[in-house]
Amino acid sequence: MSDATKDALDAAIAAHIADETEGGIVTGYVLHASSLTADQMGRGVTGYYAEYADGQPHHIGIGLAVMLVNHLTYPDESEE
């Protein structure tokens, strides 16, 4: 990822969290995306991409991923 794209991603996430949480700041994030290229279409192949906040410890990323799985599995029990 280019530095400019990473900076734009970080800024967009920070702005979104600030808007959604009345001024909250981002202390970590995990972005996981699936992708498909023209060559992969119709072949049952999917690519995956992950990006993390700069300097974020590995254990924080794992914790955020576990929290996401719990939120998706048990949406009525998720905490704010």
Gaussian input, Z-matrix of N, CA and C with variables (Angstrom, degrees):
# hf/3-21g

backbone

0 1
 N
 C     1     B1
 C     2     B2     1     A1
 N     3     B3     2     A2     1     D1
 C     4     B4     3     A3     2     D2
 C     5     B5     4     A4     3     D3
 N     6     B6     5     A5     4     D4
 C     7     B7     6     A6     5     D5
 C     8     B8     7     A7     6     D6
 N     9     B9     8     A8     7     D7
 C    10    B10     9     A9     8     D8
 C    11    B11    10    A10     9     D9
 N    12    B12    11    A11    10    D10
 C    13    B13    12    A12    11    D11
 C    14    B14    13    A13    12    D12
 N    15    B15    14    A14    13    D13
 C    16    B16    15    A15    14    D14
 C    17    B17    16    A16    15    D15
 N    18    B18    17    A17    16    D16
 C    19    B19    18    A18    17    D17
 C    20    B20    19    A19    18    D18
 N    21    B21    20    A20    19    D19
 C    22    B22    21    A21    20    D20
 C    23    B23    22    A22    21    D21
 N    24    B24    23    A23    22    D22
 C    25    B25    24    A24    23    D23
 C    26    B26    25    A25    24    D24
 N    27    B27    26    A26    25    D25
 C    28    B28    27    A27    26    D26
 C    29    B29    28    A28    27    D27
 N    30    B30    29    A29    28    D28
 C    31    B31    30    A30    29    D29
 C    32    B32    31    A31    30    D30
 N    33    B33    32    A32    31    D31
 C    34    B34    33    A33    32    D32
 C    35    B35    34    A34    33    D33
 N    36    B36    35    A35    34    D34
 C    37    B37    36    A36    35    D35
 C    38    B38    37    A37    36    D36
 N    39    B39    38    A38    37    D37
 C    40    B40    39    A39    38    D38
 C    41    B41    40    A40    39    D39
 N    42    B42    41    A41    40    D40
 C    43    B43    42    A42    41    D41
 C    44    B44    43    A43    42    D42
 N    45    B45    44    A44    43    D43
 C    46    B46    45    A45    44    D44
 C    47    B47    46    A46    45    D45
 N    48    B48    47    A47    46    D46
 C    49    B49    48    A48    47    D47
 C    50    B50    49    A49    48    D48
 N    51    B51    50    A50    49    D49
 C    52    B52    51    A51    50    D50
 C    53    B53    52    A52    51    D51
 N    54    B54    53    A53    52    D52
 C    55    B55    54    A54    53    D53
 C    56    B56    55    A55    54    D54
 N    57    B57    56    A56    55    D55
 C    58    B58    57    A57    56    D56
 C    59    B59    58    A58    57    D57
 N    60    B60    59    A59    58    D58
 C    61    B61    60    A60    59    D59
 C    62    B62    61    A61    60    D60
 N    63    B63    62    A62    61    D61
 C    64    B64    63    A63    62    D62
 C    65    B65    64    A64    63    D63
 N    66    B66    65    A65    64    D64
 C    67    B67    66    A66    65    D65
 C    68    B68    67    A67    66    D66
 N    69    B69    68    A68    67    D67
 C    70    B70    69    A69    68    D68
 C    71    B71    70    A70    69    D69
 N    72    B72    71    A71    70    D70
 C    73    B73    72    A72    71    D71
 C    74    B74    73    A73    72    D72
 N    75    B75    74    A74    73    D73
 C    76    B76    75    A75    74    D74
 C    77    B77    76    A76    75    D75
 N    78    B78    77    A77    76    D76
 C    79    B79    78    A78    77    D77
 C    80    B80    79    A79    78    D78
 N    81    B81    80    A80    79    D79
 C    82    B82    81    A81    80    D80
 C    83    B83    82    A82    81    D81
 N    84    B84    83    A83    82    D82
 C    85    B85    84    A84    83    D83
 C    86    B86    85    A85    84    D84
 N    87    B87    86    A86    85    D85
 C    88    B88    87    A87    86    D86
 C    89    B89    88    A88    87    D87
 N    90    B90    89    A89    88    D88
 C    91    B91    90    A90    89    D89
 C    92    B92    91    A91    90    D90
 N    93    B93    92    A92    91    D91
 C    94    B94    93    A93    92    D92
 C    95    B95    94    A94    93    D93
 N    96    B96    95    A95    94    D94
 C    97    B97    96    A96    95    D95
 C    98    B98    97    A97    96    D96
 N    99    B99    98    A98    97    D97
 C   100   B100    99    A99    98    D98
 C   101   B101   100   A100    99    D99
 N   102   B102   101   A101   100   D100
 C   103   B103   102   A102   101   D101
 C   104   B104   103   A103   102   D102
 N   105   B105   104   A104   103   D103
 C   106   B106   105   A105   104   D104
 C   107   B107   106   A106   105   D105
 N   108   B108   107   A107   106   D106
 C   109   B109   108   A108   107   D107
 C   110   B110   109   A109   108   D108
 N   111   B111   110   A110   109   D109
 C   112   B112   111   A111   110   D110
 C   113   B113   112   A112   111   D111
 N   114   B114   113   A113   112   D112
 C   115   B115   114   A114   113   D113
 C   116   B116   115   A115   114   D114
 N   117   B117   116   A116   115   D115
 C   118   B118   117   A117   116   D116
 C   119   B119   118   A118   117   D117
 N   120   B120   119   A119   118   D118
 C   121   B121   120   A120   119   D119
 C   122   B122   121   A121   120   D120
 N   123   B123   122   A122   121   D121
 C   124   B124   123   A123   122   D122
 C   125   B125   124   A124   123   D123
 N   126   B126   125   A125   124   D124
 C   127   B127   126   A126   125   D125
 C   128   B128   127   A127   126   D126
 N   129   B129   128   A128   127   D127
 C   130   B130   129   A129   128   D128
 C   131   B131   130   A130   129   D129
 N   132   B132   131   A131   130   D130
 C   133   B133   132   A132   131   D131
 C   134   B134   133   A133   132   D132
 N   135   B135   134   A134   133   D133
 C   136   B136   135   A135   134   D134
 C   137   B137   136   A136   135   D135
 N   138   B138   137   A137   136   D136
 C   139   B139   138   A138   137   D137
 C   140   B140   139   A139   138   D138
 N   141   B141   140   A140   139   D139
 C   142   B142   141   A141   140   D140
 C   143   B143   142   A142   141   D141
 N   144   B144   143   A143   142   D142
 C   145   B145   144   A144   143   D143
 C   146   B146   145   A145   144   D144
 N   147   B147   146   A146   145   D145
 C   148   B148   147   A147   146   D146
 C   149   B149   148   A148   147   D147
 N   150   B150   149   A149   148   D148
 C   151   B151   150   A150   149   D149
 C   152   B152   151   A151   150   D150
 N   153   B153   152   A152   151   D151
 C   154   B154   153   A153   152   D152
 C   155   B155   154   A154   153   D153
 N   156   B156   155   A155   154   D154
 C   157   B157   156   A156   155   D155
 C   158   B158   157   A157   156   D156
 N   159   B159   158   A158   157   D157
 C   160   B160   159   A159   158   D158
 C   161   B161   160   A160   159   D159
 N   162   B162   161   A161   160   D160
 C   163   B163   162   A162   161   D161
 C   164   B164   163   A163   162   D162
 N   165   B165   164   A164   163   D163
 C   166   B166   165   A165   164   D164
 C   167   B167   166   A166   165   D165
 N   168   B168   167   A167   166   D166
 C   169   B169   168   A168   167   D167
 C   170   B170   169   A169   168   D168
 N   171   B171   170   A170   169   D169
 C   172   B172   171   A171   170   D170
 C   173   B173   172   A172   171   D171
 N   174   B174   173   A173   172   D172
 C   175   B175   174   A174   173   D173
 C   176   B176   175   A175   174   D174
 N   177   B177   176   A176   175   D175
 C   178   B178   177   A177   176   D176
 C   179   B179   178   A178   177   D177
 N   180   B180   179   A179   178   D178
 C   181   B181   180   A180   179   D179
 C   182   B182   181   A181   180   D180
 N   183   B183   182   A182   181   D181
 C   184   B184   183   A183   182   D182
 C   185   B185   184   A184   183   D183
 N   186   B186   185   A185   184   D184
 C   187   B187   186   A186   185   D185
 C   188   B188   187   A187   186   D186
 N   189   B189   188   A188   187   D187
 C   190   B190   189   A189   188   D188
 C   191   B191   190   A190   189   D189
 N   192   B192   191   A191   190   D190
 C   193   B193   192   A192   191   D191
 C   194   B194   193   A193   192   D192
 N   195   B195   194   A194   193   D193
 C   196   B196   195   A195   194   D194
 C   197   B197   196   A196   195   D195
 N   198   B198   197   A197   196   D196
 C   199   B199   198   A198   197   D197
 C   200   B200   199   A199   198   D198
 N   201   B201   200   A200   199   D199
 C   202   B202   201   A201   200   D200
 C   203   B203   202   A202   201   D201
 N   204   B204   203   A203   202   D202
 C   205   B205   204   A204   203   D203
 C   206   B206   205   A205   204   D204
 N   207   B207   206   A206   205   D205
 C   208   B208   207   A207   206   D206
 C   209   B209   208   A208   207   D207
 N   210   B210   209   A209   208   D208
 C   211   B211   210   A210   209   D209
 C   212   B212   211   A211   210   D210
 N   213   B213   212   A212   211   D211
 C   214   B214   213   A213   212   D212
 C   215   B215   214   A214   213   D213
 N   216   B216   215   A215   214   D214
 C   217   B217   216   A216   215   D215
 C   218   B218   217   A217   216   D216
 N   219   B219   218   A218   217   D217
 C   220   B220   219   A219   218   D218
 C   221   B221   220   A220   219   D219
 N   222   B222   221   A221   220   D220
 C   223   B223   222   A222   221   D221
 C   224   B224   223   A223   222   D222
 N   225   B225   224   A224   223   D223
 C   226   B226   225   A225   224   D224
 C   227   B227   226   A226   225   D225
 N   228   B228   227   A227   226   D226
 C   229   B229   228   A228   227   D227
 C   230   B230   229   A229   228   D228
 N   231   B231   230   A230   229   D229
 C   232   B232   231   A231   230   D230
 C   233   B233   232   A232   231   D231
 N   234   B234   233   A233   232   D232
 C   235   B235   234   A234   233   D233
 C   236   B236   235   A235   234   D234
 N   237   B237   236   A236   235   D235
 C   238   B238   237   A237   236   D236
 C   239   B239   238   A238   237   D237

   B1=1.4463
   B2=1.5235
   B3=1.3041
   B4=1.4691
   B5=1.5252
   B6=1.3154
   B7=1.4634
   B8=1.5180
   B9=1.3372
   B10=1.4647
   B11=1.5269
   B12=1.3278
   B13=1.4632
   B14=1.5160
   B15=1.3408
   B16=1.4731
   B17=1.5111
   B18=1.3238
   B19=1.4650
   B20=1.5217
   B21=1.3389
   B22=1.4667
   B23=1.5210
   B24=1.3380
   B25=1.4634
   B26=1.5196
   B27=1.3259
   B28=1.4717
   B29=1.5263
   B30=1.3305
   B31=1.4709
   B32=1.5244
   B33=1.3249
   B34=1.4718
   B35=1.5228
   B36=1.3194
   B37=1.4644
   B38=1.5223
   B39=1.3225
   B40=1.4700
   B41=1.5241
   B42=1.3298
   B43=1.4662
   B44=1.5204
   B45=1.3133
   B46=1.4709
   B47=1.5292
   B48=1.3268
   B49=1.4638
   B50=1.5260
   B51=1.3165
   B52=1.4662
   B53=1.5207
   B54=1.3424
   B55=1.4683
   B56=1.5249
   B57=1.3196
   B58=1.4650
   B59=1.5223
   B60=1.3215
   B61=1.4658
   B62=1.5194
   B63=1.3094
   B64=1.4620
   B65=1.5342
   B66=1.3292
   B67=1.4552
   B68=1.5090
   B69=1.3386
   B70=1.4612
   B71=1.5228
   B72=1.3209
   B73=1.4633
   B74=1.5287
   B75=1.3064
   B76=1.4582
   B77=1.5263
   B78=1.3174
   B79=1.4622
   B80=1.5213
   B81=1.3113
   B82=1.4545
   B83=1.5150
   B84=1.3253
   B85=1.4668
   B86=1.5130
   B87=1.3190
   B88=1.4572
   B89=1.5186
   B90=1.3022
   B91=1.4644
   B92=1.5197
   B93=1.2998
   B94=1.4654
   B95=1.5113
   B96=1.3128
   B97=1.4646
   B98=1.5209
   B99=1.3075
   B100=1.4614
   B101=1.5193
   B102=1.3279
   B103=1.4648
   B104=1.5201
   B105=1.3054
   B106=1.4473
   B107=1.5188
   B108=1.3041
   B109=1.4569
   B110=1.5245
   B111=1.3013
   B112=1.4646
   B113=1.5268
   B114=1.3264
   B115=1.4639
   B116=1.5274
   B117=1.3240
   B118=1.4613
   B119=1.5257
   B120=1.3159
   B121=1.4649
   B122=1.5286
   B123=1.3223
   B124=1.4496
   B125=1.5180
   B126=1.3330
   B127=1.4651
   B128=1.5254
   B129=1.3154
   B130=1.4574
   B131=1.5157
   B132=1.3192
   B133=1.4635
   B134=1.5234
   B135=1.3088
   B136=1.4608
   B137=1.5215
   B138=1.3189
   B139=1.4553
   B140=1.5197
   B141=1.3101
   B142=1.4588
   B143=1.5209
   B144=1.3212
   B145=1.4501
   B146=1.5238
   B147=1.3060
   B148=1.4641
   B149=1.5149
   B150=1.3061
   B151=1.4660
   B152=1.5233
   B153=1.3116
   B154=1.4593
   B155=1.5245
   B156=1.3174
   B157=1.4596
   B158=1.5271
   B159=1.3241
   B160=1.4648
   B161=1.5194
   B162=1.3069
   B163=1.4564
   B164=1.5126
   B165=1.3109
   B166=1.4611
   B167=1.5315
   B168=1.3292
   B169=1.4634
   B170=1.5305
   B171=1.3103
   B172=1.4625
   B173=1.5318
   B174=1.3374
   B175=1.4642
   B176=1.5327
   B177=1.3153
   B178=1.4678
   B179=1.5254
   B180=1.3293
   B181=1.4628
   B182=1.5168
   B183=1.3284
   B184=1.4658
   B185=1.5262
   B186=1.3208
   B187=1.4688
   B188=1.5254
   B189=1.3308
   B190=1.4628
   B191=1.5230
   B192=1.3258
   B193=1.4645
   B194=1.5296
   B195=1.3156
   B196=1.4659
   B197=1.5277
   B198=1.3267
   B199=1.4673
   B200=1.5298
   B201=1.3383
   B202=1.4581
   B203=1.5243
   B204=1.3281
   B205=1.4647
   B206=1.5237
   B207=1.3205
   B208=1.4656
   B209=1.5220
   B210=1.3236
   B211=1.4645
   B212=1.5307
   B213=1.3319
   B214=1.4566
   B215=1.5251
   B216=1.3195
   B217=1.4649
   B218=1.5197
   B219=1.3181
   B220=1.4733
   B221=1.5329
   B222=1.3257
   B223=1.4651
   B224=1.5293
   B225=1.3245
   B226=1.4648
   B227=1.5179
   B228=1.3262
   B229=1.4593
   B230=1.5238
   B231=1.3233
   B232=1.4684
   B233=1.5180
   B234=1.3258
   B235=1.4554
   B236=1.5120
   B237=1.3127
   B238=1.4708
   B239=1.4938
   A1=107.17
   A2=115.75
   A3=118.55
   A4=110.35
   A5=115.49
   A6=120.04
   A7=111.19
   A8=117.53
   A9=121.08
   A10=111.20
   A11=116.60
   A12=120.17
   A13=110.94
   A14=116.57
   A15=120.50
   A16=110.62
   A17=118.16
   A18=121.59
   A19=110.86
   A20=116.93
   A21=120.62
   A22=110.62
   A23=117.63
   A24=121.47
   A25=110.62
   A26=116.61
   A27=120.71
   A28=111.06
   A29=116.76
   A30=120.77
   A31=111.00
   A32=116.93
   A33=120.21
   A34=111.42
   A35=116.77
   A36=120.08
   A37=110.28
   A38=117.12
   A39=120.73
   A40=111.13
   A41=117.65
   A42=120.98
   A43=110.77
   A44=116.77
   A45=120.47
   A46=110.98
   A47=117.18
   A48=120.16
   A49=110.67
   A50=117.47
   A51=120.42
   A52=111.18
   A53=116.59
   A54=120.81
   A55=111.98
   A56=116.14
   A57=120.89
   A58=113.87
   A59=117.39
   A60=120.19
   A61=112.96
   A62=116.81
   A63=121.58
   A64=111.87
   A65=115.71
   A66=120.43
   A67=116.00
   A68=117.92
   A69=120.71
   A70=111.58
   A71=115.80
   A72=120.68
   A73=109.91
   A74=115.55
   A75=121.66
   A76=108.91
   A77=115.97
   A78=120.41
   A79=111.42
   A80=116.98
   A81=122.48
   A82=108.93
   A83=115.91
   A84=119.41
   A85=110.36
   A86=114.27
   A87=123.24
   A88=106.55
   A89=115.76
   A90=121.69
   A91=106.51
   A92=116.43
   A93=120.35
   A94=106.67
   A95=116.33
   A96=120.99
   A97=110.13
   A98=114.93
   A99=119.46
   A100=107.68
   A101=114.93
   A102=119.02
   A103=109.53
   A104=113.91
   A105=121.18
   A106=108.13
   A107=116.86
   A108=120.90
   A109=108.95
   A110=116.29
   A111=120.68
   A112=110.59
   A113=117.73
   A114=121.35
   A115=113.12
   A116=116.76
   A117=120.60
   A118=112.89
   A119=117.56
   A120=121.30
   A121=111.14
   A122=114.90
   A123=121.56
   A124=114.78
   A125=117.18
   A126=120.20
   A127=112.77
   A128=117.29
   A129=120.27
   A130=113.30
   A131=116.31
   A132=122.18
   A133=109.13
   A134=116.19
   A135=121.51
   A136=108.19
   A137=116.26
   A138=120.83
   A139=109.81
   A140=116.16
   A141=121.41
   A142=109.07
   A143=115.59
   A144=121.71
   A145=108.41
   A146=117.06
   A147=121.66
   A148=109.90
   A149=115.78
   A150=122.75
   A151=107.46
   A152=116.02
   A153=122.08
   A154=109.60
   A155=116.02
   A156=121.14
   A157=109.07
   A158=116.70
   A159=121.45
   A160=110.83
   A161=116.53
   A162=121.37
   A163=115.06
   A164=117.23
   A165=120.44
   A166=110.01
   A167=117.32
   A168=119.28
   A169=111.27
   A170=115.77
   A171=121.89
   A172=111.71
   A173=117.37
   A174=119.97
   A175=111.96
   A176=118.21
   A177=120.63
   A178=109.39
   A179=117.07
   A180=120.60
   A181=112.11
   A182=116.27
   A183=120.36
   A184=110.12
   A185=116.67
   A186=120.12
   A187=112.39
   A188=116.79
   A189=119.95
   A190=110.64
   A191=117.16
   A192=120.35
   A193=111.11
   A194=117.16
   A195=121.01
   A196=110.36
   A197=116.27
   A198=119.52
   A199=111.01
   A200=116.96
   A201=120.72
   A202=110.56
   A203=117.37
   A204=120.45
   A205=109.82
   A206=117.54
   A207=120.63
   A208=111.42
   A209=116.81
   A210=120.78
   A211=110.92
   A212=116.58
   A213=119.83
   A214=112.14
   A215=117.12
   A216=122.03
   A217=111.27
   A218=116.68
   A219=122.65
   A220=109.93
   A221=118.63
   A222=120.42
   A223=115.12
   A224=117.69
   A225=120.12
   A226=112.54
   A227=117.08
   A228=121.20
   A229=112.26
   A230=118.04
   A231=119.21
   A232=110.82
   A233=114.51
   A234=120.91
   A235=109.78
   A236=116.00
   A237=120.75
   A238=109.23
   D1=134.80
   D2=178.74
   D3=-69.82
   D4=157.23
   D5=178.02
   D6=-59.95
   D7=-39.56
   D8=-179.18
   D9=-64.88
   D10=-41.49
   D11=178.62
   D12=-66.95
   D13=-42.77
   D14=178.78
   D15=-62.64
   D16=-41.88
   D17=177.46
   D18=-62.25
   D19=-41.57
   D20=179.41
   D21=-66.53
   D22=-39.99
   D23=177.64
   D24=-62.68
   D25=-48.84
   D26=178.81
   D27=-58.22
   D28=-43.58
   D29=-179.17
   D30=-65.50
   D31=-40.80
   D32=-179.76
   D33=-65.92
   D34=-42.46
   D35=178.23
   D36=-64.78
   D37=-44.30
   D38=179.12
   D39=-61.05
   D40=-43.28
   D41=179.81
   D42=-64.90
   D43=-41.84
   D44=-179.79
   D45=-63.76
   D46=-46.82
   D47=179.79
   D48=-63.44
   D49=-41.25
   D50=178.15
   D51=-60.95
   D52=-41.05
   D53=178.60
   D54=-66.74
   D55=-42.48
   D56=-174.43
   D57=-79.74
   D58=-17.98
   D59=-174.54
   D60=-123.22
   D61=21.91
   D62=178.55
   D63=55.06
   D64=50.45
   D65=174.27
   D66=97.84
   D67=7.92
   D68=178.78
   D69=-61.67
   D70=155.52
   D71=178.26
   D72=-111.99
   D73=150.53
   D74=179.49
   D75=-78.59
   D76=127.76
   D77=176.57
   D78=-111.06
   D79=-4.64
   D80=177.26
   D81=173.52
   D82=157.78
   D83=173.57
   D84=-158.75
   D85=157.87
   D86=173.57
   D87=-130.67
   D88=123.97
   D89=174.82
   D90=-112.17
   D91=123.72
   D92=177.56
   D93=-129.03
   D94=122.93
   D95=-175.75
   D96=-129.08
   D97=150.07
   D98=171.81
   D99=-103.95
   D100=151.61
   D101=-178.42
   D102=-141.68
   D103=162.04
   D104=-179.72
   D105=-143.70
   D106=125.84
   D107=176.40
   D108=-96.56
   D109=166.56
   D110=178.50
   D111=-58.34
   D112=-37.43
   D113=179.27
   D114=-67.71
   D115=-26.10
   D116=-177.93
   D117=-85.69
   D118=-19.21
   D119=-175.82
   D120=-58.51
   D121=134.15
   D122=177.45
   D123=76.36
   D124=3.95
   D125=-178.51
   D126=-108.90
   D127=2.83
   D128=-178.96
   D129=68.84
   D130=28.62
   D131=-178.34
   D132=-114.57
   D133=138.76
   D134=176.64
   D135=-134.60
   D136=141.32
   D137=174.12
   D138=-98.65
   D139=153.61
   D140=178.30
   D141=-127.94
   D142=145.87
   D143=-177.26
   D144=-137.96
   D145=136.78
   D146=177.74
   D147=-126.49
   D148=143.87
   D149=176.07
   D150=-140.30
   D151=145.10
   D152=-176.87
   D153=-129.83
   D154=161.47
   D155=175.68
   D156=-62.88
   D157=143.06
   D158=178.27
   D159=-56.81
   D160=132.67
   D161=176.54
   D162=74.41
   D163=5.20
   D164=-177.53
   D165=-73.63
   D166=127.32
   D167=177.64
   D168=-63.60
   D169=148.21
   D170=-178.39
   D171=-56.16
   D172=-40.29
   D173=-177.44
   D174=-65.80
   D175=-27.16
   D176=176.81
   D177=-69.80
   D178=-43.58
   D179=176.92
   D180=-58.78
   D181=-43.38
   D182=178.24
   D183=-62.76
   D184=-45.02
   D185=179.18
   D186=-60.54
   D187=-42.39
   D188=178.45
   D189=-65.13
   D190=-38.69
   D191=178.69
   D192=-65.40
   D193=-41.20
   D194=177.49
   D195=-63.55
   D196=-42.18
   D197=178.57
   D198=-61.91
   D199=-38.42
   D200=178.33
   D201=-64.39
   D202=-45.15
   D203=177.95
   D204=-58.85
   D205=-44.81
   D206=178.37
   D207=-61.94
   D208=-41.47
   D209=179.66
   D210=-63.81
   D211=-42.61
   D212=179.78
   D213=-71.63
   D214=-30.42
   D215=-178.75
   D216=-80.69
   D217=-40.68
   D218=-176.32
   D219=-128.48
   D220=67.91
   D221=-173.30
   D222=-61.23
   D223=-27.87
   D224=-178.73
   D225=-77.07
   D226=-14.18
   D227=-177.13
   D228=-104.09
   D229=1.56
   D230=-175.91
   D231=-71.81
   D232=146.75
   D233=178.97
   D234=-97.26
   D235=153.57
   D236=176.68
   D237=-94.20

